[in-house]
């Protein structure tokens, strides 16, 4: 793994985790929960971008 790819992995995981936690907090505190759950799902997808990128690109 190149240092740049490692740096991007860390950034995507950190940003995805923060978005996911914010979304789950919104889902817990609001009457309409679907926007919070959607935000949490988006955060999860952002956090898994490096894994999908390694899986989809050839070595």
Buried (B, 14 or more C-beta within 10 A) or exposed (E): EEEEEEEBBEEBBEBBBEBBEBBBEBBEEEEEBEEBBEBBEBBBEBBBBBEEEEEEEEE
